[in-house]
Amino acid sequence: MSDTPPTTGLHHVTNICTDIEETTAFYEDVLGWHTVKRTQNYDDPGTPHYYFSSTPAGEPGTTVTYFEYPNSQGAPGPGASHHFAFGVEDGETLREWRTHLREHGVNVSEVKDRTYFESIYFTDPDGLVFELATNGPGFAVDEDDPGSSVIDPFEEGYEH
C-alpha cells in the first residue's frame, strides 16, 4: 500500500473544439450548462480556453473545458478519449433528456441497458461522444457472463 494520499476524484476534463462559439451554444442552449470562465490556454497564449459547468459556481468535478483550434481534426484512437459520461438520477430523467436532446436537433441513441446503468449516447458539434448514464443499479450488479457480448451504442436510431 502506498503512503501517497488518494486523489479526490475527477477535477475536470479538457477537450478541443473547432468553433468555441458553437461549443458554447451547445453547452449553454442544449445542455443548460453555465460558462464559468473565458480565458486563454496558459501553454499556448492566444488560444481560447472556456470552462463550462453543470453548476453556476463551476466546482471541481462539474467542469468541462475546451481549447479552440479551428483547423484541427482528430480521430478516436490511442491517446484520445472514446467518450465521457455525465450522470443522471434515474431512467425517467434519462428519457426526459433523450426527448430534450431530440427537440434540440441532436441525434441521440435509443436507451441502452448497460447492466450497471442505463444510458444514451450523442455527440457534440465536433463529434465528441457523450453518454448520459443513470446512477443505478450500480457496479455491484454482476453480469451472468461478464464481457460475453458487445453492444454498439450507436445501433438503432442514431446517425453519426
Buried (B, 14 or more C-beta within 10 A) or exposed (E): EEEEEEEEEEEBEEBBBBBBEEBBEBBEEBBEBBBBEEEBBEEEEEBBBBBBBBEEEBEEEBBBBBBBBEEEEBEEEEEEEEBEBBBBEEBEBBBEBBEBBEEEEBBBBEBBEBEBBBBBBBBBBBEBBBBBBBEBEEEEEEEEEEEEEEEEBBEEEBEE
